Amino acid sequence: MTTPALHTARLRLAPYTPDDEEDFVALFQDARVSRWMGEGPQSETEDRALFGRIFSKVYAQELFDVWAVRHEGRFVGHAEIKPSADVGGHEIVYALAATAWGQGFGTEIAQALTGYGFDALGLTEVHATVAADNTASLTLLGRIGFRHVRDTVEEDGSTTRVLTRSAASHATGAGQPR
């Protein structure tokens, strides 16, 4: 199974190519973005190694789907849907370049990933984990039908919210923006 390209009204999600390394590293080196991702900001060396693992591990072993996100041919973000023991199912992950914030791209990405999880992967639920103080992502996900199910306290004392959307709400169109 290879990662397929996905399309929204304005975006194209396509598998990364080696030429995307500088854009990927720039995205994850921007502390405004990486503060919300995984363990937070990492070194440039660590981000380059992570990019390499997309090819040597994730794509090579077909572990899960991961995409570069483009608007009008320009790299604007990162997206993935992957199994996660933390949520007991598949979790969506996305990051947008700060220059692309406030344009509705996050909503398009989250809807595309969620729809892909239900329609292509046959999932009954799709999950997301969001830092409790990331109000923009919490609001976005709530608007498209994700519901808060529990909180997790991290080792550093911060709180992560676990959100879930069911396939039943997808089938009925519930949670779709108007």
N, C-alpha and C positions, 0 to 999 in steps of 0.2 A: 504494500500500500504506500503510495507516494502522496505527499501533501498536495492537494489540489489548489489551484488559484480560486479565490473567492472575490466576489464583486459586490459592492454596495452602490448606492446612487452616485457616490462621488469617489469612492476608494477602490483600490485594487490590493488585495492581500495575496502575495505570491511567495513561494519559497525563496529563502535567501540565496544569493549567489556570492561567490568570493569577493566580487566587486563591492559588496555592501558593507565590508568591514569598517571602513572609516565612518560611515553614517551610523552604524550600530554602536561603535565605541563612543562617538560624539553624543549620541542619545543617552547612553548609560553613564557617561562622565559628567553630564549635566546634573548637578545635585538637586535641582528643582524637580527632576524626574526620578532619579535613582533613590531619593529619600523614601519613596513609596514602594520600592521594589525589593523583594527578598530581604537580605540583610542590610540594605541601604547602600550608600556609595562604596564602591570598591576601587582598587587601583586600576590604572589603565592596563597594566599587564594582566590583571585578573579579568577585565572585561574582554581583552583580546583572546584570552584562553577560553572564556565562555563562548565567544563567537566561534572559535575553532571547534569546540565540542558540538555545536549545532550540526556540523558536517560529519565529524569523526564519530560521534556517538548518536545523537538524536536522529538525524536523517539516515545514517549508515545502518543503525539497528531498528529503524522505524519505531521509535519509542513513543512519539506523539507528534502532533502537528504544530509547526511554528512558521510564522510568516513575517516578511517585511511588509510594511504598509506604505502605500504610495498614493498621493493625490496629484493628478495631472503629471504623472511620471516622476514626481519628487518624493524622496523618502521622508515620511512624516512620523513613522512609529513602528512598533513591534507588537505582535499578537501571538498568542498560543492557547491551546487547550490541551490539558494533560491530566493524567491520573494523579491524585494526591491523597496520600494516607491521612493528611491533616483534616481533610473534609470527607473522606470515605467515598470518593467519587471523582469525577472530572471537574477541574477548576479552570476558569478562563483567566488569562493574564494579558494585560495590554498596557502599553506605555506610548504616550504621544510626546513628540518634541514640543517644547514650550511655545515655539512659534506657531504651532497648530492648535493650541488650546482655544477654547471658547467658540469653536466653529461647528460643534455638533459631531465631530469625527469620533469622539469616544463612544457616543451613543451608537453610531453606525458600526463601529468595530465590535462593541459588546453584543449588539443584536446579531451580527454576522456569526460571531463565535458561538453564541447560544443556539442559533438556528442550525448551525453546522453540527453541534453536539446532538441536538434532537433528531435532525433529519438524516444526516450522514452517518453518525456514530450510533444512533438508536438509543441514546441515553434517556432515562426517565427523569433525571434531575441534572442540572448544571449548577455549579457552585462558584463563588468568588470569595476571596479573603481580602479585606480592606482595612487599613489602619483606621482606628476609630476617629482620628482627627482629620482624615482625608474626606472632608465633607463633600467635595465635588464628585468623587467617585461613588460615595454612598448615595447621594441624591440621584445621580445618573442611573445607577443600578436599580434603585427603588422605582424610578419612573418607568423602567422597562420590565417590571414584574418580579424583581428579586426581593425576597423577604429575609429579614434578619432572623437567624435561628439560634445563634449563640455567640458568646464572646470567648476569646482565648487570651489569657494574660501571658505575654512573652517574657523571656528571661530578663530583659531590660526593664520590665515593669509596664511596658506599653500594652495597649489593648488592641487586638485584631478582631474585627467583626467577621463572622462567617455568614454569608448570604446564600440563599438557594432559590432557584426558579424551577418549577416542575414542568414536565412536558405537557401536562394537562392544560396549564395556562398558555402554553405555546400553541396548542391545537385550537384553543378557543379564541386566540388573538388577544387574550387579556394581557395587560401590561404594555401594549403597543402604544407608542406616543401618537398623539393626534396631531 
